[in-house]
Amino acid sequence: MAEAHIHDLMISEKRGSDSFVRVGVKGGGCSGLEYQLVFDNTEKEGDQVFEDKGIKVVVDMKSLLYLYGTELDYTGGLNGKGFVFNNPNATRTCSCGESFAV
């Protein structure tokens, strides 16, 4: 379901064919680390590039250590709407699901 929503967002935001999804981690949030999910079109040195279901995903090397094995999903349910990170490395997450600890 996440890939369909990403495709829809790329179309609605008029992103070109050179655009991809950049996933990262930064310090912050109630659990210590926050997920980042943005559209980008510039790869940086050391980036790791993946493709899944027609979606190009780029992750910097530092973030990859925290995100290895993580699956991205999308929910539109009554309990909240948005992208959901299913991270096997997280030992704790906040109730909103936007931050985590390892």
C-alpha positions in Angstrom: 0.0 0.0 0.0 2.9 2.4 0.7 4.1 2.2 -2.9 0.7 3.2 -4.3 0.6 6.2 -1.9 4.2 7.2 -2.9 3.3 7.0 -6.6 0.2 9.2 -5.9 2.3 11.7 -4.0 4.9 11.9 -6.7 2.2 12.6 -9.3 0.4 15.2 -7.1 3.6 17.0 -6.3 4.7 16.9 -10.0 7.9 15.1 -9.2 10.0 14.2 -12.2 11.3 10.7 -13.2 14.6 11.5 -11.5 12.9 11.8 -8.1 13.3 9.1 -5.4 12.4 8.5 -1.8 15.1 9.4 0.7 14.7 7.6 4.0 16.9 8.6 7.0 17.2 8.8 10.7 18.1 11.9 12.8 18.3 12.6 16.5 15.1 13.8 18.2 11.6 12.9 19.0 10.3 11.5 22.3 12.3 8.2 21.9 15.6 9.7 20.8 15.6 9.0 17.0 13.2 10.2 14.3 12.5 8.8 10.9 12.8 11.1 7.9 11.0 10.5 4.6 11.4 13.0 1.8 11.5 13.2 -2.0 14.9 14.0 -3.4 16.6 13.9 -6.8 20.3 14.2 -5.8 22.3 11.2 -4.6 25.2 11.8 -2.2 28.5 10.0 -1.7 28.0 6.9 0.4 24.2 6.6 -0.3 22.9 3.1 -0.6 20.3 2.7 -3.4 17.5 0.2 -3.4 14.5 -0.4 -5.6 11.3 -2.1 -4.5 8.1 -2.4 -6.4 9.2 0.3 -8.9 10.1 2.8 -6.1 13.7 4.0 -5.9 14.8 4.3 -2.2 18.0 6.0 -1.1 19.5 5.7 2.4 22.6 7.3 3.8 25.1 4.9 5.3 24.7 6.2 8.9 20.9 5.8 8.7 21.2 2.3 7.2 22.6 1.0 10.4 19.3 1.9 12.2 17.0 1.0 9.3 18.4 -2.4 8.2 15.5 -4.8 7.7 12.8 -2.0 8.1 9.6 -2.2 6.1 7.7 0.9 5.1 3.9 0.6 5.1 1.0 3.0 4.8 -2.2 3.0 6.8 -5.4 4.9 6.2 -7.3 3.5 9.2 -9.3 5.1 12.0 -6.3 5.1 14.4 -4.3 7.3 12.2 -3.3 7.9 8.6 0.3 7.9 7.3 3.4 6.0 6.7 4.4 3.3 9.2 8.0 2.1 9.8 8.1 -1.6 10.9 11.7 -1.5 12.3 13.0 -4.8 13.8 15.9 -2.9 15.3 13.7 -0.6 17.5 13.7 -1.5 21.1 11.1 1.2 21.9 8.8 3.5 19.9 6.7 6.4 20.9 2.9 6.2 20.7 2.8 8.3 17.5 5.3 5.9 15.8 7.5 8.7 14.5 10.4 8.2 16.8 12.2 5.1 18.2 15.2 3.9 20.2 17.7 1.1 19.6 
